[in-house]
Amino acid sequence: MKARIPKQYAGGANNMQAMARQAQKLQDEIANLQAEIEERDFTATSGGGMVEVVVSGKKVIKSLTIKPDVVDPEDIEMLQDLVISAVNEAMTTVEQITEEEMSKLTGGVGGLGGLGIPGLM
């Protein structure tokens, strides 16, 4: 009796090579996108623009601007809260943009779109 191989499994080596090429291409695109995001700057403000922070895509604070009007020696806690708020917002923006851009690239919603490829993000 002769064994039959379903059509979708026929040519297995060719299909595996094509899948490997496609996976490598996706991995290259993801690496390029990550590098591009790391080169970008993200700006966030708090207190109606009284505190502004610029963060790189690598999540490194590049600049922090505090308007003199917000500096009150009697209320240091408010200034600290404004700085923390601006920094956290900038970091969240980096995360959101990265996730959105990766999602576009992988064709899914969030993360890697359910591809389940470890180590790509």
C-alpha positions as CSV (number, residue, x, y, z in Angstrom):
1,M,0.0,0.0,0.0
2,K,1.3,3.4,-0.9
3,A,1.3,6.2,1.6
4,R,-0.2,9.5,0.6
5,I,1.0,12.9,1.8
6,P,-1.5,15.7,2.0
7,K,-0.8,18.5,-0.6
8,Q,-0.1,21.1,2.1
9,Y,2.8,18.9,3.3
10,A,4.2,18.0,-0.1
11,G,7.5,19.7,-1.0
12,G,8.3,20.0,2.7
13,A,12.0,21.1,2.3
14,N,11.0,23.9,-0.1
15,N,8.2,25.0,2.2
16,M,10.5,25.0,5.2
17,Q,13.1,27.0,3.3
18,A,10.5,29.5,2.2
19,M,9.2,29.8,5.8
20,A,12.8,30.3,7.1
21,R,13.4,33.0,4.5
22,Q,10.1,34.7,5.5
23,A,11.0,34.5,9.2
24,Q,14.4,35.9,8.6
25,K,13.0,38.8,6.6
26,L,10.5,39.5,9.4
27,Q,13.3,39.4,11.9
28,D,15.4,41.8,9.9
29,E,12.4,44.2,9.5
30,I,11.8,44.1,13.3
31,A,15.5,44.8,14.0
32,N,15.4,47.7,11.6
33,L,12.3,49.1,13.2
34,Q,13.7,48.7,16.7
35,A,16.9,50.6,15.6
36,E,14.7,53.3,14.0
37,I,12.6,53.7,17.2
38,E,15.8,53.9,19.3
39,E,17.0,56.8,17.2
40,R,13.7,58.8,17.7
41,D,12.9,61.3,20.5
42,F,9.7,61.4,22.4
43,T,8.4,64.4,24.2
44,A,5.9,64.6,27.1
45,T,4.7,67.5,29.3
46,S,2.9,67.8,32.6
47,G,1.4,70.7,34.5
48,G,0.1,72.4,31.4
49,G,3.6,72.5,29.8
50,M,5.4,73.6,33.0
51,V,7.6,70.5,32.9
52,E,8.8,68.9,29.6
53,V,10.9,65.8,29.2
54,V,12.5,64.4,26.0
55,V,13.2,60.7,26.0
56,S,15.0,58.7,23.4
57,G,13.6,55.5,22.0
58,K,16.2,53.7,24.2
59,K,14.3,55.2,27.2
60,V,17.1,57.5,28.1
61,I,16.1,61.0,29.3
62,K,17.8,63.5,27.0
63,S,16.4,66.7,28.4
64,L,14.3,68.0,31.2
65,T,12.9,71.5,31.1
66,I,11.2,73.1,34.2
67,K,9.6,76.5,33.8
68,P,10.6,78.8,36.7
69,D,6.9,79.6,37.5
70,V,6.4,76.0,38.8
71,V,9.4,76.2,41.2
72,D,8.0,76.8,44.7
73,P,10.3,76.1,47.6
74,E,7.3,75.6,49.7
75,D,5.9,72.9,47.5
76,I,8.8,70.7,46.3
77,E,6.4,67.7,46.2
78,M,4.3,69.2,43.4
79,L,7.4,69.7,41.3
80,Q,8.6,66.2,41.9
81,D,5.1,64.9,41.0
82,L,5.2,66.9,37.7
83,V,8.6,65.6,36.8
84,I,7.6,62.0,37.5
85,S,4.4,62.4,35.6
86,A,6.2,63.8,32.5
87,V,8.9,61.1,32.6
88,N,6.3,58.3,33.0
89,E,4.2,59.7,30.1
90,A,7.2,59.9,27.8
91,M,8.2,56.3,28.7
92,T,4.6,55.1,28.1
93,T,4.7,56.9,24.7
94,V,7.8,55.0,23.7
95,E,6.2,51.7,24.7
96,Q,2.9,52.5,22.9
97,I,4.7,53.6,19.7
98,T,6.9,50.6,19.7
99,E,4.0,48.3,20.2
100,E,1.9,50.0,17.5
101,E,4.8,49.9,15.0
102,M,5.6,46.3,15.7
103,S,2.0,45.4,15.4
104,K,1.8,46.9,11.9
105,L,4.9,45.0,10.9
106,T,3.7,41.6,12.3
107,G,0.1,42.0,11.2
108,G,-1.3,41.5,14.6
109,V,-2.8,43.5,17.5
110,G,-0.2,44.2,20.2
111,G,3.1,42.6,20.7
112,L,4.0,40.3,17.9
113,G,0.4,39.6,16.9
114,G,0.3,36.1,18.3
115,L,3.2,34.9,16.2
116,G,4.8,33.5,19.4
117,I,8.3,34.0,18.2
118,P,10.4,34.4,21.3
119,G,13.2,36.9,21.5
120,L,12.0,39.2,18.7
121,M,10.8,41.9,21.0
